[in-house]
């Protein structure tokens, strides 16, 4: 299960402290001009060391394309790429060789495979998402040709929550602060809260909201390939993701149908749309043409700077003190990952829809 997608597909490989993280993108349309600077910028948004509220690791994360691109354009063949691992401190993990970290994948990986790479979690490390960001950046380049835009931002950190709808926000402010919240005043409160939690030696979670604009009506399958199910699958495959909802989501249970049914009408330009968008741009598993919006909940980072009780391979009780360089909050670096996964889903379903009818 290292391949994601149906027509536009990403196969990723590599471990946290291996030689490189890499991937193969298959199904990318030919003759697409590649913006290397844009792709590198997307990687830079994911990398650590961006601010005081991210880990201090200094990972260069330069992508090298090996195939599928000629004279700056895609040629329709598999696009191979690697990002070399250059800032490894494997010694930081030596004390974890025989110990299971609380709320990590150490125990489950050992049970599944009978062996595990304890250096940074190996394949279970969020370092693997480097490949996703490259695959998503390539998808974004294609989506730009289709006038489709994918934007994610931090909407909640711990108890501090953004109350406005995305339509009432200036999304151009997202990268103006290190937490990537478009409300710059609320962003400062979020940053202060994260710093407080970090000083305590702990971590904090939150919610990322994502908006997909310009998605045409008709994408998605009516039964097992529902568009929202594909987006949910993509988001819940991201490290530390704990929940997914689209449109009104769980809040919809508080209303009557008469209050939240999206009423259809004809726009002045002649197109049919809905007066409201409580359904989040998806009905019957198929896009309506209205903006698609969803939220992803992320738990607090499992590695904390406090001593915790756990067990070793033999089941013996031990006390564990984490070492190394870790994020107090995953949200700022998870935003480009959310955008990447959403971009790959939307492009994949756009290409799949080409086979729906003549």
C-alpha positions as CSV (number, residue, x, y, z in Angstrom):
1,X,0.0,0.0,0.0
2,X,2.7,2.5,-1.0
3,X,0.8,3.7,-4.1
4,X,-1.9,6.4,-3.9
5,X,-4.4,7.2,-6.7
6,X,-6.2,5.6,-9.7
7,X,-5.0,7.4,-12.8
8,X,-2.8,10.1,-11.3
9,X,-0.8,7.9,-9.0
10,X,2.1,8.4,-6.6
11,X,4.3,5.6,-5.4
12,X,6.6,6.7,-2.6
13,X,9.6,5.0,-1.0
14,X,12.2,5.7,1.7
15,X,12.6,5.9,5.4
16,X,13.3,8.7,7.8
17,X,17.0,8.0,8.2
18,X,17.7,6.2,4.9
19,X,19.6,7.6,1.9
20,X,16.6,9.4,0.4
21,X,12.8,9.8,0.2
22,X,11.5,9.5,-3.3
23,X,8.7,8.6,-5.5
24,X,7.3,7.8,-9.0
25,X,4.4,9.9,-10.3
26,X,2.4,8.0,-13.0
27,X,-0.5,9.2,-15.1
28,X,0.5,12.9,-15.2
29,X,-0.7,14.4,-18.5
30,X,1.9,15.2,-21.1
31,X,3.0,18.6,-22.3
32,X,2.6,20.4,-18.9
33,X,5.2,23.1,-18.3
34,X,6.9,22.3,-15.0
35,X,7.6,25.2,-12.6
36,X,10.6,23.9,-10.6
37,X,10.7,27.0,-8.4
38,X,7.0,26.5,-7.4
39,X,7.6,22.8,-6.6
40,X,10.6,23.7,-4.5
41,X,8.6,26.4,-2.7
42,X,6.0,23.8,-1.8
43,X,8.7,21.6,-0.3
44,X,10.1,24.6,1.6
45,X,6.7,25.2,3.2
46,X,6.8,21.6,4.7
47,X,10.4,21.5,5.8
48,X,11.4,22.1,9.5
49,X,13.3,25.0,11.0
50,X,10.9,27.7,9.6
51,X,10.1,29.3,13.0
52,X,10.3,29.0,16.8
53,X,7.2,26.8,16.8
54,X,8.6,24.1,14.5
55,X,11.5,21.7,15.0
56,X,15.0,23.1,14.7
57,X,16.1,20.4,12.3
58,X,17.8,21.9,9.2
59,X,16.7,19.7,6.3
60,X,17.6,21.2,2.9
61,X,15.0,19.1,1.0
62,X,16.0,19.7,-2.6
63,X,14.1,17.7,-5.1
64,X,15.9,16.0,-8.0
65,X,13.8,14.8,-11.0
66,X,15.2,11.7,-12.7
67,X,12.7,11.0,-15.5
68,X,9.5,12.0,-17.2
69,X,10.4,15.6,-17.9
70,X,12.1,16.9,-21.1
71,X,12.9,20.5,-21.9
72,X,10.8,21.7,-19.0
73,X,7.7,19.7,-19.9
74,X,6.1,16.4,-18.9
75,X,6.3,13.8,-21.6
76,X,3.7,11.4,-20.4
77,X,6.1,8.8,-18.9
78,X,6.6,8.1,-15.2
79,X,8.2,11.0,-13.3
80,X,10.8,9.7,-10.9
81,X,12.3,11.9,-8.2
82,X,14.3,11.8,-5.0
83,X,15.0,14.1,-2.0
84,X,18.2,13.1,-0.2
85,X,18.3,12.9,3.6
86,X,21.1,15.2,4.7
87,X,20.5,16.1,8.4
88,X,20.2,12.8,10.2
89,X,21.0,12.5,13.9
90,X,20.4,8.7,14.2
91,X,22.2,8.7,17.6
92,X,19.2,10.6,19.0
93,X,17.2,7.4,18.6
94,X,19.7,4.8,19.9
95,X,17.9,4.7,23.3
96,X,14.7,3.6,21.5
97,X,16.1,0.5,19.9
98,X,14.2,-1.8,22.3
99,X,11.6,0.5,23.7
100,X,8.0,1.3,22.5
101,X,7.3,5.0,22.5
102,X,3.8,6.0,23.8
103,X,1.3,6.8,20.9
104,X,3.9,6.0,18.2
105,X,3.9,3.2,15.6
106,X,6.8,1.3,17.2
107,X,4.7,-1.5,18.8
108,X,2.4,-1.9,15.8
109,X,5.2,-2.0,13.2
110,X,7.0,-4.6,15.3
111,X,3.9,-6.7,15.5
112,X,3.2,-6.4,11.8
113,X,6.7,-7.0,10.3
114,X,8.7,-8.5,13.1
115,X,11.3,-5.9,12.6
116,X,11.4,-2.1,12.6
117,X,13.7,0.9,11.8
118,X,13.8,2.7,15.2
119,X,15.7,5.7,13.7
120,X,13.0,8.4,13.6
121,X,10.3,5.8,13.1
122,X,11.6,4.7,9.7
123,X,8.7,4.5,7.2
124,X,6.2,5.6,9.8
125,X,8.0,9.0,10.1
126,X,6.3,12.2,8.8
127,X,9.5,12.5,6.8
128,X,7.7,10.3,4.2
129,X,5.4,13.1,3.4
130,X,8.1,14.8,1.5
131,X,7.1,12.5,-1.4
132,X,3.5,13.5,-1.0
133,X,4.3,17.2,-1.3
134,X,6.2,16.7,-4.5
135,X,3.4,14.6,-6.0
136,X,0.9,17.2,-4.8
137,X,2.9,20.1,-6.2
138,X,3.0,18.4,-9.6
139,X,-0.8,17.9,-9.4
140,X,-1.2,21.6,-8.4
141,X,0.7,22.6,-11.6
142,X,-1.8,20.7,-13.7
143,X,-4.7,22.0,-11.7
144,X,-3.5,25.6,-12.3
145,X,-4.1,24.9,-16.0
146,X,-7.7,23.9,-15.1
147,X,-8.2,27.1,-13.0
148,X,-8.6,24.9,-9.8
149,X,-7.1,26.2,-6.6
150,X,-6.4,24.3,-3.4
151,X,-5.9,26.3,-0.2
152,X,-5.4,25.1,3.4
153,X,-5.0,27.0,6.6
154,X,-4.9,26.6,10.4
155,X,-8.4,27.2,11.8
156,X,-7.9,25.9,15.4
157,X,-5.0,25.3,17.9
158,X,-6.0,23.7,21.1
159,X,-9.0,25.7,22.4
160,X,-8.3,28.8,20.2
161,X,-10.6,28.6,17.2
162,X,-11.2,30.7,14.1
163,X,-15.0,31.3,13.9
164,X,-15.4,33.0,10.5
165,X,-16.2,31.1,7.3
166,X,-13.4,30.8,4.8
167,X,-15.4,33.0,2.4
168,X,-15.1,35.9,5.0
169,X,-11.4,35.6,5.3
170,X,-8.5,37.0,3.3
171,X,-6.7,33.8,2.4
172,X,-3.7,35.7,1.0
173,X,-2.7,36.2,4.7
174,X,-2.1,32.5,5.3
175,X,1.7,32.6,5.1
176,X,2.0,36.0,6.8
177,X,2.5,34.2,10.2
178,X,4.3,31.1,11.2
179,X,1.1,29.3,12.3
180,X,-0.5,29.9,8.9
181,X,-3.8,31.3,10.1
182,X,-5.4,34.0,7.9
183,X,-6.6,36.0,10.9
184,X,-3.3,37.6,11.9
185,X,-4.6,38.7,15.3
186,X,-5.8,35.2,16.2
187,X,-2.6,33.8,14.8
188,X,-0.5,35.6,17.4
189,X,-2.7,34.1,20.1
190,X,-2.2,30.6,18.6
191,X,1.6,31.1,18.4
192,X,1.8,32.3,22.1
193,X,-0.3,29.3,23.1
194,X,2.0,26.9,21.2
195,X,5.1,28.5,22.8
196,X,3.6,28.1,26.3
197,X,2.9,24.4,25.6
198,X,6.4,23.9,24.2
199,X,7.9,25.5,27.4
200,X,6.0,23.0,29.4
201,X,7.7,20.2,27.5
202,X,4.4,19.1,25.8
203,X,2.6,19.4,22.5
204,X,-0.7,20.6,21.1
205,X,-3.0,19.6,18.3
206,X,-5.6,21.5,16.2
207,X,-7.6,21.7,13.0
208,X,-6.7,22.5,9.4
209,X,-9.4,23.7,7.0
210,X,-9.0,23.2,3.3
211,X,-10.9,24.8,0.4
212,X,-11.0,23.6,-3.2
213,X,-12.2,26.3,-5.6
214,X,-13.0,26.0,-9.3
215,X,-13.7,22.3,-9.1
216,X,-16.2,21.5,-11.8
217,X,-19.5,19.7,-11.1
218,X,-19.6,16.0,-11.8
219,X,-16.4,14.7,-10.2
220,X,-16.8,11.6,-8.0
221,X,-18.4,8.2,-8.2
222,X,-22.0,7.5,-6.8
223,X,-21.3,4.4,-4.7
224,X,-17.8,3.3,-3.6
225,X,-15.7,6.1,-5.1
226,X,-17.5,9.0,-3.5
227,X,-15.4,12.2,-3.8
228,X,-15.7,13.0,-0.1
229,X,-14.7,9.4,0.8
230,X,-11.5,9.8,-1.4
231,X,-10.7,13.0,0.3
232,X,-11.2,11.5,3.7
233,X,-9.0,8.5,2.9
234,X,-6.3,10.9,1.7
235,X,-6.4,13.1,4.8
236,X,-6.6,10.2,7.3
237,X,-3.5,8.7,5.7
238,X,-1.5,11.7,6.9
239,X,0.6,11.2,10.1
240,X,-1.2,12.4,13.3
241,X,-4.6,13.0,11.5
242,X,-7.4,11.9,13.8
243,X,-10.6,13.2,12.1
244,X,-12.2,14.4,8.9
245,X,-15.4,16.2,8.1
246,X,-16.7,18.1,5.1
247,X,-19.4,20.7,4.7
248,X,-21.2,21.2,8.0
249,X,-19.9,17.8,9.1
250,X,-20.9,16.7,12.6
251,X,-22.6,20.1,13.2
252,X,-25.2,19.1,10.7
253,X,-27.0,16.9,13.3
254,X,-28.0,20.1,15.2
255,X,-30.2,21.3,12.3
256,X,-33.5,20.4,10.6
257,X,-33.5,19.5,6.9
258,X,-35.5,22.6,6.2
259,X,-32.6,24.7,7.6
260,X,-29.7,23.3,5.8
261,X,-30.9,21.9,2.5
262,X,-28.9,23.7,-0.3
263,X,-31.5,25.2,-2.6
264,X,-30.8,25.2,-6.3
265,X,-31.2,28.3,-8.5
266,X,-29.9,29.8,-11.8
267,X,-27.1,32.3,-11.6
268,X,-27.2,35.5,-13.7
269,X,-24.6,33.8,-16.0
270,X,-27.1,31.0,-16.7
271,X,-25.3,28.3,-14.7
272,X,-27.2,26.3,-12.0
273,X,-25.8,26.6,-8.5
274,X,-27.0,26.5,-4.9
275,X,-27.9,29.5,-2.7
276,X,-26.0,27.9,0.3
277,X,-23.2,25.4,0.5
278,X,-23.8,23.5,3.7
279,X,-23.0,20.2,1.8
280,X,-19.4,21.4,1.3
281,X,-19.6,21.3,-2.5
282,X,-20.3,17.5,-2.7
283,X,-23.8,15.9,-3.0
284,X,-24.3,12.2,-3.6
285,X,-20.5,11.7,-3.6
286,X,-20.2,14.0,-6.6
287,X,-19.0,17.6,-6.8
288,X,-21.6,20.3,-7.3
289,X,-19.4,23.0,-8.7
290,X,-19.5,25.0,-5.5
291,X,-16.3,25.3,-3.4
292,X,-15.4,22.1,-1.6
293,X,-14.4,22.6,2.0
294,X,-13.4,20.2,4.7
295,X,-11.5,20.0,8.0
296,X,-8.9,17.7,9.3
297,X,-8.2,17.2,13.0
298,X,-4.6,16.6,14.1
299,X,-3.6,15.2,17.5
300,X,-0.8,16.6,19.6
301,X,2.7,15.4,18.4
302,X,3.3,12.1,20.3
303,X,7.0,12.9,21.2
304,X,7.0,15.1,24.3
305,X,9.9,16.4,26.3
306,X,8.6,14.9,29.6
307,X,9.5,11.6,31.1
308,X,6.9,8.8,30.5
309,X,6.4,5.3,31.5
310,X,6.4,2.6,28.9
311,X,7.7,-1.0,28.3
312,X,10.5,-2.5,26.3
313,X,10.4,-5.5,23.9
314,X,10.4,-7.9,26.9
315,X,7.5,-6.1,28.5
316,X,9.6,-4.7,31.3
317,X,8.5,-1.3,32.7
318,X,10.9,1.5,31.8
319,X,11.0,5.3,32.0
320,X,11.5,7.1,28.7
321,X,12.9,10.6,28.2
322,X,12.6,11.8,24.6
323,X,15.7,13.3,22.9
324,X,16.2,15.1,19.6
325,X,14.4,17.9,17.7
326,X,10.6,17.7,17.5
327,X,7.6,19.9,16.6
328,X,5.4,21.2,19.5
329,X,2.6,21.5,17.0
330,X,2.3,19.7,13.6
331,X,-0.2,22.2,12.0
332,X,2.1,24.7,10.2
333,X,4.1,22.0,8.4
334,X,1.0,19.8,7.8
335,X,-0.8,22.5,5.7
336,X,1.2,21.9,2.5
337,X,0.7,18.1,3.0
338,X,-3.1,18.6,3.2
339,X,-3.0,20.7,0.1
340,X,-0.9,18.1,-1.7
341,X,-3.2,15.2,-0.9
342,X,-6.3,17.2,-1.8
343,X,-4.6,18.2,-5.1
344,X,-3.8,14.6,-6.0
345,X,-7.4,13.5,-5.3
346,X,-9.0,16.3,-7.3
347,X,-6.7,15.8,-10.3
348,X,-7.2,12.0,-10.1
349,X,-11.0,12.3,-10.1
350,X,-10.9,14.9,-12.9
351,X,-9.0,12.5,-15.1
352,X,-11.2,9.6,-14.1
353,X,-14.3,11.7,-15.0
354,X,-13.0,11.8,-18.6
355,X,-14.1,8.2,-18.9
356,X,-17.7,8.8,-17.6
357,X,-19.2,9.5,-21.0
358,X,-18.4,10.1,-24.6
